[in-house]
């Protein structure tokens, strides 16, 4: 049994290990290890793209407006595609099938970058290459979380490895391009996508065997088995709040360096500041299992929202470098804690039959928040500069209010946190 205590409003103390599992002989390549290796490669291409894709597009003759369209179009398309992919993944015999198919498509399509030229050619290839990987992201999260909850292992550490892979390749891409020139970017981008596709073939099966009872984080009467059963205000509001918080973090990635330079922070320092936030995020995910069980899922989301409120309000004051270092370290709470709280909240209130679909629904909300945040914040930056962060702080405070309302709608209920595997 889990050493949690009580079930707070159904989302309970948030832990990755939900039940005691009988000791078994250790294998060299456990399902968790194989999943961890996959996650390590998952965000490498994103790290490479963030580091140099915009520059490469510009060198290919694309204007700033065209680069914006190239980056935005996949997000708009995924708003309608994510739920479809999630539903298909849930109906498959195992989520692995959809993850592998998407990873393989995402490995082959980027080869078109060697032949693409001009705005339309690059737009088509980049969009086609982005869609499969964006579609399988929530499926992989849902599958990995269900696997770790069933086995009593650590989802946070697996997900953190993805952030580590992102950080490493974000830095490595800059060095490689500096050493070999801009022509190396397409081969490099294709190579990391091919690596992900190959590693995906090694992924384990994720669903519980038919003869093994899956851990139930909440009593069966509270567990949604269809998406429409989950779409109740008390359940949707935390996802909306978490998505708003996510949107405010996207504006940091998009505008922070520009605003810091206007404050007199040199570009050579901006990179390490961004990396510091990613490091804090990964560290929290690795350490999550040590503290996650002390808080309910919605409590973690509120902590993330309130931390974001403070962080963005402080950013709006154009603080000096010493304060920026501290604010970047707050990524550990403002993003990592909220993300982990949300995925656990989803898992604790929904059955495996809709795991990927509900996770995809959450991603759709994130994408909508991302589009609104980038559009609105970009306009505000042009008007008031760094003070636009005050608007982000206000949005984060609204997000906290959404989660608080959810907790008022669904009062805390005492009860068991989990049911052991195989329990009668």
N, C-alpha and C positions, 0 to 999 in steps of 0.2 A: 504493500500500500504506500501511497505517496505521503510524505510527511508534511502536508499542507495545513490541514485543520478544517477549514470550512469553505463552503462554496459561496463566494460573494457575488450576488446578482447573476449567477450563472457563468460568469467568465472566470471566477475563481482565482486563487493564487496561480500565477503563470509560470509553469515549469515545462521543460522539454521532456523530462522523464516522468511519465504519468503513472507508471505502475512498476512494481517489482517484477523482474523477469528472471526465471530460473537460470542459474549459471550454466553456460554452454561452452564447449571448447572454442577458443579464439581461432579465427581463421585469418590468414594473411590479408585477404582482400574482403573485408566485410562490406555489406551494402552501404553502410555509412561512409567508409573510406572511398569506395568507388563514386559515390555521390559527391563527396568532398573534392575529389580530383576534377569532376565535371564542373563544379562551381568555380574552382580556381581558374578554369579556362573561360567561363561564361562571360565575364566582363572585360576580358583582355581586348577584344575588338573595340569596345566602348572606350577603354583607356587610350587606345591608339587614335580613335576618331576624335576624341576631345582634344588630344594633344596636337593633331595636325590636319584633320580633315578640312577644316575651314580654310586653312592656308592653301591646301592642295586645290580646293575648289576655286579659290581666287586666282591661283596660278593657271588654272584651266580657262580663265576668262569670265568666270561668273561674277556678277555684281553682288553687292551686299543683299539686295532684295531677293535675288535669285538664290543665294545661299540660304536665306531664311526660309524660302519655299521648300528647298531640298530637305531641310531639317524638319519642317513642320508637316509636310504631306504625310509621312508615315504615321505620325501621331493622330492626324485626323482620320485616316483610314482605320487605324486600330480601334478607334472609338466604336465602330460598328462591327469589327471583326473579333474582338477579344471574347465576347460572350459566346459567339458561335464556336470558336475553338475550344473554349472551356467546356461547353456542353458536349461537344464531340469527344473530348478527352475523357469526360466522366462516363460516357457510354462505351468507350473502348474497354477491352478486357483488362488493360493495365495502362496507367498514364504514361509509362515508358514509351509506348508506341508513338504517341504524338510528339513527345519530347525528341526522340531520335529522328523522326521524320523532319521536324522543324529544324533541328541542328544540321541535318544533311543538306536540306535545301539552302540553309544559310551558309553552308560551306561552298556550295557550287555556284550560286548566283553571283557572288562578288567577283568571280572570274571575268564577268562582263565589264568591270572597270578598266581592263586592259584595252577594250575596244570602244568604250564610251567616249564621246566627245560632244562638246557644246552643252547648253543648258538642258535640253530635252533628253539627250542621251544619258547624261549623268543623273538627271531626275528619275528616269525610269529604272536604271540599274540600282541606284542607291535606295530607292523606295522598295523595289523588289527584294533587295538583300536585307533590308531592315525588318520587313514584315514577319517572316518566319520566326526570327529570334525574339521579336517583341511579343509574338503570340504565345510562345511556349514558356516565357518567363513566369507568369502566374501559375501555369500548370506545374512547372518544376518546383516552385515554392510550396504549392499544396501537396505535391507528392512527397517531397522531402520531409515536410512537417509531419505528415501522417506516419511516415516510416519511423521517424525518431520518437514520436509519441508512443507508438506501438512497442518499440524496442527499449524504451527508457533511455534514449541517448540524446545528444545535444544538437538541436537544430541551429542554435545561435552560432556555434563554432563552424558549422558547415557553411552557413550564409556569410559569416565573416571572412572565410577564405576567398569568397568571390570578390570582396572589397580589396583584399590583399592583392589578388591577381590584377585588379583594375589599377591599383596604385603602382605596382611594379611596371606594368606595361605602359602606363601613362608616362612614367619617367624614362623608360627604356626607349620609347618611340622618339622622344626628343633627341637623345644621344645618337641613335641610329641615323635619323634624318640629318643631323648635323655632320655626321661622319661621311655619309654616302650621297647626300643630296636628296632633293624632293622626289626624284624618280623612284626611290625605294618605298614610298608610302603604299602604293597599290600592292606590290608583292608582299609587303609586311602585313597589310590588312587581310589579304587573302590567306596568308599562312596561318594567322591566328584563328581565322574562321574554320579553316580545314582542320586545325588541331582540335577545336571544339567538336566538330563533327565526328572525328575519329574517337575521341574520348567518350562521346555519347553512346557509341556502340557497346561500351563496357558498363553502362548503367545497369543496376539491378532492377528486378521487378519491384514495384512499390506497394501494390495492394496487398492487403492481408490475405493469406491463404484461406480457402473456403472453410477449412476445419478449425481456423483460429479466430476467436472472437476479438474484434477490434476494440481497443480501449474507448470507452465512452466518457467524455469529459463532463457531461451533464446527464441527468436522467433522460431516458428515451423520450418521455412525453414532451421535453423541451427541445429536442433536437430536430431541426428542420431537415426534411428529406427532399424538398423541392424548393427552387429559388423563390417562388412567390410566397411560400410559407415563411421565408426569412425576411421578406421585405416589409417589416414592421418598423414603425418609427424608432422604437428603442434599440433595434438592431442596426438600422441604416444610419442613424445619427452619428455613432462613433466612427463609421466608415467615412462619412462626409467630413467630420472633423479632422480625422487623420489625413484625408486627401487634401484638405485646405492647408494643413501643416506641410505636407509634401510640396504643394505648389509654392509655398513661401521659400522652401529650400532651393527649388529650381531657379528662382530669380537670383539667388546667391551665385550659383554656377554661371549664370548668364551675364551678370552685370558687376559682380564684386571687383574683378580686376580693373575694369574701367574706372569705377568709383574710387578705388584705392589709389590709383595713379593720380587722380585729381586731388586726393588728400596728401599727396607727396610720398606715398608708399611706392618704392621702386619696383619695377616688374620682376627683378631678380628675387624679390622677397614674396611676391604674390604666389608663385608656384609652391614654395614651402608652406605658406599659410593654407592653401587649398589641401595640400598633402597632410597637414596637421589635423584638419577636420576629418579626413578619411581615416587617418590612424586612430583618432579618438572613437570614431564609429566602429571600426573593426575591433578595437580593444573591448568596447562595451559588449559587442556580440559574443566575443570569446568568453568574457567573464559573466555573461548573463545568467548562466545556470546557477551561479553562486548566490544571486540576489533576486532572481525573477520570481521565485516562489513566495516571496514576502508581500507581493502586491498583486492586486487583480489586474486583468488586462486593461480595463477602462481607466484604472488609476494611472497606469503607465502612459496611456494616451493623453490624459489630462496633464501629467507632468511634462510630456513632450510639448504640448501646446503652450503651457505657461512658460516653460523655458524658452521656447521660440519667441514668445511675446517679449520677454526681457532681452533676448539676444538681438532681435531686430530693432527694438527701441534704442538699444545702446549703439547699434550700427548707424542709426540715423543721426547720432551726435558726432559722427566723424571722429571716432576715438583714435588715440595714438597707437603705435605698433604694439606696445606692451599690453594694452587692453584688447587689441584684436587677437592676440595669441590666446588670451583667456576665452574670448568669445568663440573662437574656432574650436577650442576644446569642448565647448558646450554641445557640439555636434553629437557627443556621446549620449546626451539626453534628448536634445531637440529632434533628432532624427532616429537614432538607433533604438532608443527605448520605445518610441511611438510605433515604429515599424514592427518590432517584435510583439508589442502588445496587441497590435491590430491583427496580425496573422494568427496569433493564439486565440484572440477573441472569435475570429471566424471559425477556427477549427473546433473550439469548444461548444459552439452553438449549431453546427451543421454536421451532417453525416458525410461519410466518404462518397456517397452517391452524387453529391453536388459540390465536392471540395474544389475542383478546378473551376467550375462555373462561378461560384461565389467569389473565389480569389480573383477571377477575371473581372467580375463586376466591380470589385474594389479597384482594380487597375484602371478600369474605364473611368471611375470617379477621379482617380489620380490624374489621368490624362486630361480630363476636362478642366480640372483645377490648374494643370500645367499651362494649358492654352490660355486660360483667362489671366493667370498670373503674369505670364510673359508679355501678353498684349498690354494689359493694364499697367504693369510696372514699367515697361519700356516707355510708355507715354508719360508717366509720372516723373521718371528720371530726367526726361527732356525738360520738364517744367521746374522741378525743385531739387534735382540732384540727389544726394545721399539721403535727404529728408524723406524720400519716397519709402525708405525702410519703415517709417512710422505707419504707413498704410499696411505694410506686411505685418507689423506688430498687432495692429487692430484686427486683421484677419485671423491671426493666430489666437487672439483672445476670443473671437467668435467661435473658433474651433473648440476651444475649451468649454464654452457654453453649450455647444452641441452635445458633447459627451456628458456634461453635468445633467442636462435635461434627460438624456437616455437613462442615467442612473436613477433619476427621480421617477421616470416612467416604469422602470423595472426595479423594484425594491430588492435589497439584499435578502437572499434566502439561504438559511443554513442547510448544509447537506454534505454528502461525501463528494470529494473532489474527483475521484476517478474510480473505475472498476477494474480490478486486476484482470489480466488476460486469462481466459479460461475459467473465470469465476462463474458460479451458477447464477 
